[in-house]
Amino acid sequence: CKMGLRIHFVVDPHGWCCMGLIVFVWLYNIVLIPKIVLFPHYEEGHIPGILIIIFYGIAIFCLVALVRASFTDPGRLPENPKIPHGEREFWELCNKCNLMRPKRSHHCSRCGHCVRRMDHHCPWINNCVGEDNHWLFLQLCFYTELLTSYALMFSFCHYYYFLPVKKRNLDLFVFRHELAIMRLAAFMGITMLVGITGLFYTQLIGIITDTTSIEKMSNCCEEISRPRKPWQQTFSEVFGTRWKILWFIPFRQRQPLRVPYHFANHV
């Protein structure tokens, strides 16, 4: 553990396959879309170079969010946690690992341990989504949706809006099989966009209502009254900062906000 980073690696072949599929789709788009669409149209003066820079910028942010969400400790509780004095009433015993944990924590059967404020276990990042990496998972959803929309938009413009590309090296594989490659890219893009949009929407609603996915499924929050916090507060707690511009930066370190313990964790 260096510089406050806690690396978390889940040994799960199913999760590796799902994450590998995400990386494949990312590589497919980041290599072929510029090769077939962006660079040829830029060279012939149809689009400005800034659009290529934006494309690669979004792609880098997306990859960083994916890697960090996958390998960041989501909030795993130690075997002998130190319970702050005066907060024991907000802790409970896990009946699966027989260890004390803060309320709103959950035991992940796939990972085999409890996670603070666990939202769900996501096979696409091969990791739990919990208190310490939820913000990275949200950034991953946002930048994946942005990158997919960007790629689909340029694919559409390539065939229906931009002027035809005059200089194409038909000896290259990508240009000989351009139509098949772009159809596959469009299929993966639309599938990804539909799935991510639904997931991103449910995540945003969960943060606004201060409810995790597990709590929604168990309906535990319907029976317990809890102070309703403004959306700015709930988002600030998830991202670890009240500076909204930093909510979009995946390179920084998250620092938990100092909020009253019972207000943040009591359910």
N, C-alpha and C positions, 0 to 999 in steps of 0.2 A: 504494500500500500504506500504510494508516494503522492505527495502533493494533494492529499485528501481524497485520492481516487481509490475506489474499492471495486476491483475487477470481480465480476460474477460470471461464472461459466457453467452452463447447464448441459449435462451429458444426456442428450435426448435425440436419437436418430431421426425421429419424426420432426422435431423442431429444426434440425439441421437441413432436412429436405425442404421444409417450408421456407426457411431463410435463404437457402440456395436458389429456390425458384424466384424469390424477390430480387436477389442479386442478378440472376440471369436476365430478368425483364429489364432491370436498370441498365445492365451492360448492352443489351440488345438495342435499347433506345439511344443510349449515350454514344454508341459507335455508329449505328446505321442511319439514324435520322440526320445527323450532321453530314455524313458522307453522301447521302442521296439527295437531301433537301437543302440544308443550310449553306454548306460551302459552295455548291454549284450556283445557287441563286445569288450568293454574296459576290462570287467572282464575276457574274454577269451584271451586277449592279441592281438586282431586283430588291434586295434587302440591305439595311445598314449593318455594319459589324457589331453594333451594340446588342442586337438581338441574339447573336451567337454567344456573346459574353454573358448575357442574362441566362441563356439556356444552360451553359456550363456552371454558372453560379448557383442556380437552383439545384442542378444535379449534385454538386458538391455538398450543399447544405443537406440535401436528402440523404446522401450516403453517410455523412457524419452523424446525423440523427439516428440512422439505422444502426450503425456500429455502436454508438454510445448507448442507445436504448437496449441493445442486445447484451452488452457486456458490463453495463453499470449495475451495481448491486441495487435491487429495487427497494431495499429496506429490510433485509433479512435480520431477524432478531438473534442476538447472541444466546448461547446456552445459559449463561448466568447474567441476565440483564440487571442493571442497576436501576432500581425503582426510586425516583426522586421522592424525598420526604413530603408527605402530605398529598401524594397522588396515587396512593395504593388503591383507593376506591375506584379509580379509573382504569385499573388493570384487572385481568381475569386469567383464569387457568385454561390453557388449551387442552382439550380432552384427547388430542391425538399425539402431540409430542410431550405433553405433561410439563409444559413450561409456562411461566407467566408472560403475558403479553398485554400491550395497551389495547383498550377497546377500539374497535374498527379495524383491528388486525385480522388476518385470516390465514388458515393453514392451507398451503398449496400441496395437494397430494402428488402432483407431478414432480415438484422440486423437493418435497419432503421436509419443509420447514415453514415457519410462520413469517409473514411479510406485513410490515406496518402499512395500514390503510391500503390494502391490496384491492385493486380494481378487478383484475382478471389475469389469467395466464394466457399469454398470446403465443401460439406456435409460430407465427410469422416473424417474430423476433427471438424465438426460442428463449423466452424469459418471462417472468411475471411483470405485470405493470403495477407498481406500488408507489409509495410516497416519494422515493428518491429518483425514480426514472419516469414518472407519469408525464412530466413536462417534455421529456425527450420523445415519448411516444406520441404526444400531441403534435410536436414539430414534425415528426416523421409522417403522420397523416396529412398535415398541411402541405408539406413540400412534395410528397408523393402525388397529391391531388393537383398541385400547381404544375409539377413537371409533366404529368400525364396530359393535362389540359393543353399545355404548351405544345407538346409533341403532336397531339391530335389536331390542334389548330393549324400547325405548319403542314401536316400531312394533307389536310383538306385544301389549304391554299396552294399546295404544290400541284394539285390536279385541277382545281376549279378557279383559282384566282391569279396565281403568278403566271408570267409569260413562260412558254416552254423553254427548257434548258437546251441551248444549241450545242454546247460542247460536252459530250459524254463519251467516255472511254468504254465502248461496248465489250472490250476484252476483259474488263473487270467483272467478277462474279456478281457484285451487288447491282450493277446496271443491267446485266443480262437477265437477272431474276428480280428486277425492281418491283414489279406488280405483286408477286407472291410475298416478297419481304414486307412491303408496305401494308398488304392485307393482313398479314400476321401481326404486324405492329399495331394496326388499328383494332384488331380483335382483342389483343392483350390490353391495349389502352382503354378501350370501352369497358371491358370486364373489370379492370383495376379501378377505373374511375367510379363505376357504380358501387363497387364494394367499399371503397375508401370513403365515398360520400356518406353512405349510411353509417359506417363506423365512426367517422369524424363527427357527424351530427349527434349521435348518441353520447359520445364523449363530452361534447360541449354542453349538452343538456345536463349530463351528470355533474359537471363542475358547477354550472349555474345553480343547480338545486342542491349542491354539496352532498351528492349521493353516489356511491360507487356502484359498479355493475353488479357486484355480489349482493349488495344491500337491496338493489332493485329486484333481483331474482328472489331474495328471501322475504321481501316485503316487510323487513324489520323496521323500516323508518316510518311506516304508516301508523304504528302503534305508539311511537315515542315522539313527544314534542321536543323540538330543538330550535334554538334561536336561528332565525333566518338571516343569513349574512348577505350583503350586497354582492353582486357578481364580481366587482372589482376586487373585493377581499378574497373571494374563493379562488379566483385566477391568480392573484398575487401569492397566495399560500402554495398553490401547485407549482408555480414557476419560481418561487423563492425570491421574488423582487417585485416592488411596486412600479418599477420603470418599465412601461409597456413595450418600449422598443427592444428591451432585452428578452422579452418573451419569444422573439423570433431568432435569437442567436443560439445555435447549438454548441458553440465552442467554449462557452463560459462554464464556471462551476456554480452549482446551485447552493445557496445558503438559506436554510429554513428561516422563515419569519418568526420573530418572537411574538407569539400570540398566547393568550391564556390557555393552559392545557385543557381544562374542561370544555372550553369553547371550541377547541379544535378537534378534540378526540371523543367527546362524550356522545354516545348514541343511545 
